[in-house]
Structure formats: C-alpha cells, structure tokens
Amino acid sequence: MESIQQRVQHLVEQASAALAAHGLSARFEISAGEDTCLVEVDLPDGDGFQALVSTSSGGWVGVLDPHQEDLTTAQWPRYVVARAQGATAGEALEEATRSPGRARRWRRTRS
C-alpha cells in the first residue's frame, strides 16, 4: 500500500512532467503529516495555490484556490498547467474538468 507521502510525491511528479511538456515550471513544497499532506504550489508569475491530499480522499486532490474543489488525479496536472499558463482558478477548473478532446490553452495577454 502506498503511503500518503509517496502518493503526494507521485502527484507532484505528474504535475512537474506535465509542466515540463509545456515548457513551464512551478515550485512545489510538501508539508507531510501522518494522514494528510499539504502541497504549496508557487507559480512563476508570483501566483500560487494549495492542494490537500489525505488518506481518506481516495483518488481525489482537494485544490484550495481560493475555495476547495476536488479533482481526480488525472485532472490535477491539467489544473496545474492551466494555472501556470495564466488561467484564473475558475478557468483552470474548467480546463481541468473538460473532456480531453475539448482542451483549450489559456494564455493571459499582456497589454
């Protein structure tokens, strides 16, 4: 059985790989407890969010950005990539929960 720390490390690796595939990066800091791990995600533009994973959450990741939204482990990397591309929390949630064939890239334009 996978420990909570191993599970969170795997989720961070998934997100890092997805970011790298898009030429993006983020900094992940894991605060591990016995049954719960908090992941602080710092994006290059200075923005960031938190994710909560617990032993009782099954295959879900609780993203706290600014309110908790539960994502599947498959949606998690898409959410992180969308946020790193400049999407708002709402846009990233929409992107992450969209069916894979309907993915859209978010880019914040600079004025």
Backbone as a ProteinNet text record, in pm:
[ID]
protein_1_A
[PRIMARY]
MESIQQRVQHLVEQASAALAAHGLSARFEISAGEDTCLVEVDLPDGDGFQALVSTSSGGWVGVLDPHQEDLTTAQWPRYVVARAQGATAGEALEEATRSPGRARRWRRTRS
[TERTIARY]
84.1	0	88.9	53.5	129.7	103.2	209.6	191.5	141.3	90.7	40.6	154.4	273.1	387.5	426.7	424.1	454.2	349.1	224.7	115.4	130.9	161.1	176.6	300	407.5	527.7	496.3	418.1	377.5	293.4	201.1	118.4	203.8	302.2	392.9	474.5	520.9	596.5	510.3	383.2	290.5	274.5	252.6	233.1	361.3	476.1	604	628.5	597.8	614.7	521.4	397.3	301.9	347.5	398.4	450.4	569	662.2	781.2	743.8	640.8	594.5	545	505.3	457.2	562.4	682.2	787.5	762.9	692.7	656.6	718.7	713.6	763	682.9	699.3	639.5	723.4	710.1	779.4	674.6	704.1	614.3	680.8	607.9	657.8	556.1	602.2	514.3	531.1	420.1	417.3	340.9	414.6	355.3	317.6	198.8	152.6	135.1	79.7	60.8	-49.2	-158.8	-272.7	-304.4	-237.5	-268.2	-139.7	-138.5	-26.7	-82	-14	-47.7	61.9	21.4	116.7	98.7	204.5	205.7	261.9	187.5	231.3	257.7	383	421.8	448.2	373.1	385.1	486.5	546.7	649.7	604.2	475.9	427.1	400.3	435.1	415	284	195	67.6	91.5	-7.3	5.8	-122.6	-120.3	-236.2	-190.2	-283	-253.3	-339.5	-288.5	-365.1	-354.5	-461	-467.6	-497	-414.8	-433.6	-434.1	-532	-538.6	-559	-535.9	-554.5	-700.6	-791.4	-934.3	-989.8	-903.8	-954.4	-960.2	-914.8	-919.7	-836.9	-894.9	-824.3	-843.8	-876.5	-906.9	-798	-783.5	-693.5	-780.7	-774.8	-851.2	-767.8	-808.3	-736.2	-800.5	-720.1	-767.3	-725.6	-812.9	-772.8	-892.4	-955.7	-946.5	-1037.2	-1133.2	-1222.9	-1182.4	-1217.4	-1178.8	-1262.1	-1190.8	-1250.8	-1180.5	-1255.2	-1195.6	-1172.3	-1047.5	-1008.5	-962.6	-981.5	-925.6	-775.1	-703.3	-559	-527.9	-618	-598.5	-621.9	-711.4	-740.2	-634.7	-569	-471	-361.7	-290.8	-186.2	-240.9	-361.4	-421	-450.9	-494	-522.3	-393.5	-287.5	-160.5	-107.1	-112.8	-64.7	-146.2	-277.2	-361.5	-329.4	-310.5	-275.3	-138.9	-43	90.5	87.9	-11.3	-27.1	-97.5	-138.7	-200.3	-350.7	-410	-554.6	-590.7	-708.2	-760.3	-798.1	-828.4	-870.3	-993.9	-1089.9	-1211.9	-1185.5	-1100.8	-1065.9	-989.8	-898.1	-820.7	-910	-1007.3	-1101.1	-1181.9	-1226.2	-1299.9	-1213.1	-1088	-994.7	-968.4	-946.4	-913.4	-1029	-1151.2	-1267.5	-1330.2	-1276.8	-1324.2	-1280	-1359.1	-1318.3	-1191.2	-1098.4	-967	-970.6	-1067.5	-1075.6	-1112.4	-1157	-1201.6	-1108.2	-985.1	-889.5	-863.5	-841.3	-813.8	-695.3	-611	-495.3	-528.7	-494	-516.6	-386	-388.8	-274.1	-324.5	-270.4	-304.4	-223	-288.4	-216.6	-169	-55.7	-0.3	-35	-76.2	-112.8	4.7
-118.1	0	124.9	219.3	343.1	437.5	494.3	590	723.2	806.7	937.6	1020.9	1011.4	1087.3	1039.3	907.7	853.2	897.3	896.2	937.3	1083.1	1168.9	1311.7	1334.7	1264	1277.5	1239.2	1133.8	1091.1	1199.7	1261.4	1368.4	1488.9	1522	1633.2	1599.7	1476.3	1434	1440.1	1399.7	1408.4	1552.8	1642.1	1783.2	1842.7	1809.2	1860.2	1814.5	1688.9	1636	1706	1729.5	1799.3	1942.7	2009.4	2145.1	2145.7	2053.1	2045.9	2021.9	1942.1	1914.6	2041.3	2141.2	2268.7	2379.1	2343.1	2442.1	2533	2482.9	2560.8	2499.3	2572.9	2519.8	2578.1	2518.6	2566.1	2507.6	2568.1	2516	2450.7	2328.3	2252.6	2233.1	2263.4	2239.6	2152.5	2039.3	1942.9	1949.9	1966.7	1959.1	1832.2	1731.6	1599.7	1576.8	1525	1478.8	1328.4	1272	1126.5	1083.2	1157.9	1121.6	1224.4	1339	1448.3	1515.5	1557.5	1635.6	1761.9	1871.9	1998.5	2028.4	2061.7	2095	2242.5	2320.2	2461.4	2467.2	2527.8	2540.1	2687.8	2720.8	2857.6	2865.4	2952.1	2968.6	3077.8	3070.9	3168	3313.8	3340	3478.1	3533.5	3455.4	3500.2	3453.7	3400.8	3347.8	3207.7	3149.9	3015	2967.3	2843.7	2784	2665.3	2604.3	2488.6	2370.6	2252.7	2130.2	2044	1974.4	1890.7	1747.1	1656	1513.8	1441.1	1356.2	1281.4	1134	1053.5	909.1	875.5	959.7	932.4	990.9	1060.6	1126.9	1035.4	911.8	819	870.9	876.7	923.9	1071.1	1148.4	1289.6	1378.8	1496.7	1600.7	1722.5	1773.9	1893.3	2016.9	2093.4	2214.8	2332.6	2406.2	2521.7	2647.2	2696.8	2805.8	2887.3	2971.6	3000.1	2909.4	2844.4	2751.7	2610.2	2514	2376.6	2320.5	2265	2190.9	2057.1	1949.7	1816.9	1777.1	1742.1	1698.5	1553.7	1482.8	1348.6	1361.8	1252.1	1256.4	1283	1249.5	1279.4	1427.8	1491.6	1634.3	1724.2	1677.9	1756.4	1817.6	1739.4	1800.6	1904.6	1881.4	1978.2	2109.6	2100.1	2219.9	2299	2229.9	2296.3	2363.5	2295.4	2353.3	2476.6	2468.7	2583.6	2704.3	2680.8	2792.3	2849.9	2764.4	2811.2	2887.2	2858.6	2930.3	3064.4	3095.6	3224.3	3221.8	3103.7	3094	3129.9	3186.3	3209.4	3074.4	3073.1	2948.9	2890.4	2973.6	2927	2872.7	2942.8	2895.9	2763.8	2752.3	2629.7	2512.8	2538.5	2433.6	2387.7	2482.5	2448.2	2365.6	2406.4	2334.3	2193.6	2180.5	2050.4	1951.9	2001.6	1913	1894.1	1961.6	1946.4	1809.1	1749.7	1620.9	1643.4	1548.3	1567.4	1613.4	1572.8	1613.5	1759.7	1825.2	1964.3	2060.1	2019.1	2103	2233.6	2337.5	2469.6	2525.8	2601.4	2660.2	2802.1	2832.4	2965.3	3041.3	3160.3	3249.2	3386.3	3439.8	3576.2	3668.4	3761.9	3855	3973.6	4021.6	4140.3	4263.6	4367.2	4491.5	4586.4
0	0	0	-82.3	-97.8	19.9	76.9	186.1	129.2	216.5	173.7	114.1	172.5	120.8	-18.8	-41.6	-174.2	-276	-232.8	-322.3	-362.3	-266.6	-295.9	-384.1	-355.8	-438.7	-583	-601.3	-735.4	-804.1	-730.6	-787	-828	-746.2	-778.2	-902.7	-912.4	-1030.8	-1156.4	-1146	-1259	-1304.6	-1209.9	-1243	-1302.1	-1245.5	-1295.7	-1439.7	-1468.2	-1603.7	-1701.9	-1660.9	-1747.6	-1773.5	-1669.8	-1686.5	-1782.8	-1763.1	-1848.7	-1994.3	-2017.5	-2154.4	-2223.5	-2145.2	-2199.5	-2184.6	-2143.5	-2124.7	-2005.8	-1904.8	-1786.9	-1662.1	-1554	-1427.4	-1312.2	-1197.2	-1072.4	-959.8	-843	-725.9	-636.1	-592.6	-507.6	-372.1	-266	-130.8	-59.3	-9.9	55	205.5	276.9	423.1	456.8	501.8	522.2	667.1	684.7	813.9	807.5	910.9	912.6	815.7	812.4	728.1	620.6	622.9	530.8	484.5	359.3	306.5	240.9	267.4	204.6	103.2	-17.9	-123.3	-157	-138.1	-176.9	-318.7	-409.9	-548.2	-575.9	-604.9	-637.5	-787	-853.6	-997.8	-1031.4	-1150.2	-1187.5	-1184.8	-1205.9	-1208.6	-1068.4	-964.7	-827.2	-767.4	-848.4	-800.5	-744.3	-685.3	-633.8	-569.4	-525.3	-461	-378.1	-307.6	-224.3	-267.3	-239.3	-263.1	-138.3	-108.4	10.6	-31.2	16.9	-12	121.7	141.5	267.5	238.9	339.7	324.2	297.4	341	322.3	192.1	113.8	-6.7	-128	-115.4	-227.9	-343.1	-461.3	-579.6	-606.4	-506	-523.8	-465.4	-526.5	-478.1	-448.7	-327.2	-291.6	-321.5	-421.8	-459.5	-387.1	-312.5	-236	-311.7	-399.6	-489.7	-536	-467.6	-325.8	-243.8	-308.9	-238.8	-275.8	-192.8	-222.2	-335.9	-431.5	-541.5	-545.9	-559	-564.5	-709.2	-738.8	-872.3	-866.7	-975.7	-984.3	-1007.4	-989.3	-1012.5	-1159.9	-1251.1	-1393.4	-1422.8	-1348.9	-1369.5	-1306.3	-1200.9	-1125.8	-1214.9	-1299.6	-1381.4	-1479	-1532.6	-1626	-1554.1	-1428.3	-1349.2	-1326.9	-1286.4	-1259.5	-1385.7	-1499.3	-1625.7	-1662.6	-1652.3	-1686.9	-1598.7	-1468.9	-1378.2	-1414.9	-1449.8	-1487.7	-1619.7	-1702.9	-1830	-1812	-1690.1	-1662.9	-1644.6	-1643.5	-1623.9	-1479.9	-1462.5	-1328	-1267.9	-1139.8	-1074.2	-1143.6	-1176.1	-1243	-1382.3	-1458.2	-1592.6	-1586.6	-1489.8	-1475.1	-1435.9	-1349	-1310.1	-1431.3	-1510.1	-1632	-1725.8	-1741.8	-1828.8	-1776.6	-1647.5	-1588.2	-1595.8	-1586.2	-1583.8	-1722	-1821	-1959.1	-2010.9	-2098.4	-2155.2	-2238.2	-2237.7	-2300.6	-2446	-2522.3	-2662.7	-2681.5	-2575.5	-2586.4	-2514.1	-2492.1	-2418.4	-2492.4	-2414.9	-2469	-2392.1	-2459.3	-2391.3	-2348.7	-2224.7	-2170.8	-2170.6	-2225.4	-2221.3	-2185.5	-2079.1	-2040.5	-2130.1	-2194.7	-2282.6	-2202.9	-2240.9	-2172.8	-2252.5	-2183.4	-2250.7	-2252.7
[MASK]
+++++++++++++++++++++++++++++++++++++++++++++++++++++++++++++++++++++++++++++++++++++++++++++++++++++++++++++++

